[in-house]
Amino acid sequence: MQSHLKRWCSPLLAGVLSLAFGASAQAAPAAQPALPYTVVNASFACQTATCDAEMWLPKGVSKPPVIIMAHGFGGLKDWGLQPYAERFVKAGFAVMRFDYRGFGKSGGQPRRVVDGPEHVKDWLSAIESVRLRGDVDGSRSGLWGSSFSGGHVLVAAAQSRGVVKAVSSQVPFVNGLQSALTYPLKYQPRAAWDGLRDLLRGDKSEPIYIPTVSQDGFAALVCPECVKGYQMIVPADQMASENKVAARILMTLPFYKPASSAAHISAPVLVVAAENDGLIPVQGVRDMVKELPNGEYLELKGADHFSPYTGPLFDQVVSRQTAFFLKNLGK
């Protein structure tokens, strides 16, 4: 009886163990390839708050030149910037990405207030923090901005003459009045009402928020490609909570003109524009480029405002930007 039981139990036990451990082995994820860089905290102080930042350091490179990056209108550092950063770090650059005060994990109140001059202060603080680091070569610093931050990097570079050595400005916001004149007439009464009410609120009060983009409705950004392009960049699980900005930007944006800084930039500047940009009039970008003492210009034919972030145009743009930074920072 016992011998029969042993013969019956042993295969059963082996089968159970095989299923248990076999399932575990099958469920174990495949080993991920090692990244060619390490990521360290690079948060820095600005005014009375701290900006959340990270530094990507290429492995095997001692004190590399560094490219500082931040997003555009209401954007966070994790929204669509990683592909650019990966290309830059593979080319031997350190890459610092940060979020503005009031956005993401950065400190500061009130939240999600888009403000050009205040964002520039964050850029200047980021530049200074990089200059003081020991793990990168702060004397070889470049700036990378896109859309609204494409304008910020122009202003920051003009105010950091001799410190910033190269600037990449992608589909840049250059003239607030020009952009405001493209805003749909049917939304202007509400824009003025919400914007003025929000502008009168103190920093301790919650802003009056408006959608950043909206399908066929009132929003801060209105253009043919805005909704699809914005959704392409923003993670789906963050659209509901992050698709908003303080309405006061509608009142302050017309007075922000990064193009006025162009003539004062000593560093080389690469400007990438989109021929069919529905958000930023391309003629304003063309006019701004003429004022740059040391500028390069690439206009993407048939492209809209969000075209450089994905697809074949992304590869064209990031390859040009990488070559530009290698030429001006990699020596």
ZARO-886848 format. One record per residue (C-alpha): x, y, z; residue number from 0; residue in one letter. Coordinates in steps of 0.1 Angstrom, whole numbers, padded with zeros to 4 digits. Example, Ala and Ser with C-alpha at 12.3 -4.5 7.8 and 13.67 -1.06 7.14 Angstrom:
  east north    up   k r
  0123 -0045  0078   0 A
  0137 -0011  0071   1 S
//
This chain:
  east north    up   k r
  0000  0000  0000   0 M
  0028  0024  0010   1 Q
  0048  0017 -0022   2 S
  0017  0024 -0043   3 H
  0011  0056 -0025   4 L
  0047  0067 -0030   5 K
  0045  0059 -0067   6 R
  0013  0080 -0069   7 W
  0023  0109 -0048   8 C
  0058  0114 -0062   9 S
  0046  0123 -0097  10 P
  0018  0144 -0083  11 L
  0042  0163 -0061  12 L
  0066  0168 -0089  13 A
  0038  0181 -0111  14 G
  0027  0206 -0085  15 V
  0062  0218 -0079  16 L
  0068  0221 -0117  17 S
  0037  0241 -0121  18 L
  0045  0264 -0092  19 A
  0081  0270 -0100  20 F
  0076  0268 -0137  21 G
  0050  0296 -0136  22 A
  0073  0317 -0115  23 S
  0101  0312 -0139  24 A
  0079  0321 -0168  25 Q
  0065  0352 -0151  26 A
  0100  0365 -0143  27 A
  0107  0396 -0165  28 P
  0135  0395 -0189  29 A
  0167  0413 -0179  30 A
  0167  0449 -0191  31 Q
  0198  0461 -0210  32 P
  0220  0484 -0189  33 A
  0214  0521 -0196  34 L
  0244  0540 -0209  35 P
  0239  0567 -0182  36 Y
  0231  0571 -0146  37 T
  0205  0594 -0132  38 V
  0211  0615 -0101  39 V
  0191  0641 -0083  40 N
  0199  0677 -0095  41 A
  0171  0697 -0078  42 S
  0180  0733 -0071  43 F
  0167  0763 -0053  44 A
  0149  0792 -0070  45 C
  0135  0821 -0051  46 Q
  0118  0805 -0021  47 T
  0111  0771 -0037  48 A
  0130  0741 -0050  49 T
  0127  0730 -0087  50 C
  0126  0693 -0092  51 D
  0155  0682 -0115  52 A
  0175  0652 -0125  53 E
  0209  0648 -0141  54 M
  0217  0621 -0166  55 W
  0254  0613 -0166  56 L
  0269  0593 -0195  57 P
  0289  0564 -0183  58 K
  0326  0565 -0189  59 G
  0327  0602 -0195  60 V
  0345  0625 -0170  61 S
  0330  0659 -0165  62 K
  0309  0660 -0197  63 P
  0294  0691 -0212  64 P
  0258  0695 -0201  65 V
  0225  0703 -0219  66 I
  0198  0718 -0198  67 I
  0162  0710 -0208  68 M
  0127  0720 -0197  69 A
  0093  0718 -0214  70 H
  0070  0744 -0229  71 G
  0036  0757 -0220  72 F
  0023  0739 -0189  73 G
  0045  0709 -0197  74 G
  0064  0686 -0173  75 L
  0099  0672 -0178  76 K
  0087  0637 -0184  77 D
  0064  0646 -0213  78 W
  0081  0637 -0245  79 G
  0116  0650 -0236  80 L
  0132  0616 -0229  81 Q
  0138  0607 -0266  82 P
  0158  0639 -0270  83 Y
  0177  0634 -0238  84 A
  0186  0598 -0247  85 E
  0201  0609 -0280  86 R
  0221  0637 -0263  87 F
  0234  0614 -0235  88 V
  0244  0588 -0261  89 K
  0265  0614 -0278  90 A
  0284  0620 -0246  91 G
  0265  0649 -0230  92 F
  0251  0651 -0195  93 A
  0215  0661 -0196  94 V
  0196  0680 -0169  95 M
  0158  0681 -0170  96 R
  0138  0702 -0146  97 F
  0102  0713 -0139  98 D
  0093  0749 -0132  99 Y
  0081  0761 -0098 100 R
  0045  0752 -0093 101 G
  0047  0722 -0117 102 F
  0052  0685 -0112 103 G
  0072  0677 -0080 104 K
  0087  0712 -0078 105 S
  0077  0734 -0049 106 G
  0060  0767 -0051 107 G
  0025  0782 -0049 108 Q
  0002  0787 -0066 109 P
  0002  0756 -0089 110 R
  0003  0755 -0127 111 R
  0008  0792 -0133 112 V
  0024  0797 -0167 113 V
  0045  0829 -0165 114 D
  0073  0836 -0190 115 G
  0095  0859 -0168 116 P
  0091  0836 -0138 117 E
  0101  0806 -0158 118 H
  0132  0824 -0170 119 V
  0142  0828 -0134 120 K
  0140  0790 -0130 121 D
  0162  0787 -0161 122 W
  0188  0811 -0147 123 L
  0188  0792 -0114 124 S
  0193  0759 -0133 125 A
  0222  0774 -0152 126 I
  0239  0786 -0120 127 E
  0233  0752 -0103 128 S
  0250  0734 -0131 129 V
  0279  0758 -0131 130 R
  0286  0749 -0095 131 L
  0284  0711 -0099 132 R
  0316  0689 -0098 133 G
  0303  0660 -0119 134 D
  0298  0680 -0152 135 V
  0317  0707 -0170 136 D
  0296  0738 -0162 137 G
  0318  0759 -0185 138 S
  0303  0740 -0214 139 R
  0266  0744 -0209 140 S
  0239  0744 -0235 141 G
  0202  0751 -0234 142 L
  0174  0732 -0251 143 W
  0139  0746 -0252 144 G
  0107  0739 -0273 145 S
  0076  0759 -0279 146 S
  0071  0783 -0249 147 F
  0105  0772 -0234 148 S
  0120  0778 -0269 149 G
  0114  0814 -0261 150 G
  0127  0811 -0225 151 H
  0161  0798 -0236 152 V
  0166  0829 -0258 153 L
  0159  0852 -0229 154 V
  0180  0831 -0205 155 A
  0209  0830 -0229 156 A
  0208  0868 -0234 157 A
  0210  0872 -0196 158 Q
  0238  0846 -0193 159 S
  0263  0859 -0218 160 R
  0296  0840 -0215 161 G
  0281  0812 -0195 162 V
  0257  0796 -0219 163 V
  0277  0783 -0249 164 K
  0250  0770 -0272 165 A
  0212  0773 -0275 166 V
  0187  0750 -0293 167 S
  0153  0767 -0297 168 S
  0126  0745 -0312 169 Q
  0093  0758 -0327 170 V
  0099  0788 -0303 171 P
  0074  0812 -0289 172 F
  0089  0846 -0299 173 V
  0062  0873 -0298 174 N
  0033  0872 -0274 175 G
  0013  0898 -0293 176 L
  0016  0880 -0326 177 Q
  0004  0848 -0309 178 S
 -0024  0865 -0292 179 A
 -0037  0879 -0325 180 L
 -0043  0843 -0337 181 T
 -0065  0835 -0307 182 Y
 -0101  0829 -0319 183 P
 -0124  0859 -0316 184 L
 -0153  0838 -0303 185 K
 -0133  0829 -0271 186 Y
 -0118  0864 -0264 187 Q
 -0146  0876 -0241 188 P
 -0143  0846 -0219 189 R
 -0105  0848 -0220 190 A
 -0106  0884 -0208 191 A
 -0131  0876 -0181 192 W
 -0114  0845 -0167 193 D
 -0079  0860 -0172 194 G
 -0087  0893 -0154 195 L
 -0104  0876 -0125 196 R
 -0075  0852 -0120 197 D
 -0049  0879 -0124 198 L
 -0065  0897 -0094 199 L
 -0061  0867 -0071 200 R
 -0033  0866 -0046 201 G
 -0006  0840 -0045 202 D
 -0023  0823 -0015 203 K
 -0056  0818 -0034 204 S
 -0062  0789 -0058 205 E
 -0061  0801 -0094 206 P
 -0090  0801 -0118 207 I
 -0080  0772 -0141 208 Y
 -0088  0768 -0177 209 I
 -0081  0738 -0200 210 P
 -0047  0739 -0217 211 T
 -0064  0723 -0247 212 V
 -0100  0714 -0254 213 S
 -0117  0695 -0283 214 Q
 -0138  0722 -0300 215 D
 -0140  0744 -0270 216 G
 -0125  0772 -0250 217 F
 -0088  0766 -0239 218 A
 -0055  0784 -0234 219 A
 -0041  0768 -0266 220 L
 -0063  0768 -0297 221 V
 -0050  0756 -0330 222 C
 -0058  0728 -0356 223 P
 -0031  0705 -0342 224 E
 -0033  0715 -0305 225 C
 -0055  0687 -0291 226 V
 -0039  0658 -0310 227 K
 -0004  0671 -0305 228 G
 -0008  0678 -0268 229 Y
 -0024  0643 -0262 230 Q
  0006  0628 -0281 231 M
  0030  0642 -0255 232 I
  0010  0640 -0222 233 V
  0006  0605 -0206 234 P
 -0030  0594 -0209 235 A
 -0033  0589 -0171 236 D
 -0023  0626 -0165 237 Q
 -0046  0644 -0190 238 M
 -0075  0647 -0166 239 A
 -0054  0662 -0137 240 S
 -0027  0682 -0157 241 E
 -0047  0696 -0186 242 N
 -0051  0730 -0170 243 K
 -0033  0763 -0164 244 V
 -0041  0794 -0144 245 A
 -0062  0817 -0166 246 A
 -0040  0848 -0159 247 R
 -0016  0837 -0187 248 I
 -0042  0850 -0212 249 L
 -0037  0885 -0199 250 M
  0001  0884 -0195 251 T
  0012  0865 -0226 252 L
  0008  0894 -0251 253 P
  0034  0913 -0232 254 F
  0061  0886 -0233 255 Y
  0084  0889 -0263 256 K
  0115  0867 -0262 257 P
  0124  0879 -0297 258 A
  0136  0911 -0282 259 S
  0165  0892 -0266 260 S
  0178  0878 -0299 261 A
  0203  0905 -0307 262 A
  0218  0902 -0272 263 H
  0227  0865 -0274 264 I
  0265  0859 -0278 265 S
  0262  0821 -0280 266 A
  0254  0802 -0313 267 P
  0217  0795 -0316 268 V
  0200  0768 -0336 269 L
  0164  0776 -0344 270 V
  0140  0749 -0357 271 V
  0106  0762 -0370 272 A
  0076  0745 -0385 273 A
  0063  0759 -0418 274 E
  0026  0752 -0409 275 N
  0028  0760 -0372 276 D
 -0008  0766 -0361 277 G
  0001  0780 -0327 278 L
  0032  0802 -0334 279 I
  0032  0824 -0366 280 P
  0063  0812 -0384 281 V
  0070  0846 -0399 282 Q
  0077  0859 -0364 283 G
  0103  0832 -0360 284 V
  0119  0840 -0393 285 R
  0121  0877 -0383 286 D
  0136  0868 -0350 287 M
  0164  0847 -0366 288 V
  0176  0877 -0386 289 K
  0184  0894 -0353 290 E
  0206  0866 -0340 291 L
  0244  0875 -0342 292 P
  0253  0838 -0346 293 N
  0222  0818 -0357 294 G
  0214  0787 -0377 295 E
  0179  0781 -0391 296 Y
  0160  0750 -0400 297 L
  0124  0753 -0412 298 E
  0105  0720 -0415 299 L
  0084  0721 -0446 300 K
  0048  0710 -0442 301 G
  0053  0705 -0405 302 A
  0030  0717 -0377 303 D
  0038  0728 -0341 304 H
  0040  0692 -0327 305 F
  0057  0675 -0357 306 S
  0092  0676 -0343 307 P
  0083  0654 -0313 308 Y
  0077  0621 -0332 309 T
  0082  0603 -0365 310 G
  0107  0609 -0392 311 P
  0109  0647 -0384 312 L
  0120  0639 -0348 313 F
  0150  0620 -0361 314 D
  0159  0648 -0385 315 Q
  0156  0674 -0358 316 V
  0174  0656 -0330 317 V
  0202  0646 -0354 318 S
  0207  0683 -0363 319 R
  0205  0694 -0327 320 Q
  0230  0667 -0316 321 T
  0255  0678 -0343 322 A
  0250  0714 -0333 323 F
  0258  0707 -0296 324 F
  0288  0685 -0306 325 L
  0301  0714 -0327 326 K
  0297  0740 -0300 327 N
  0300  0721 -0267 328 L
  0319  0690 -0275 329 G
  0354  0705 -0281 330 K
//
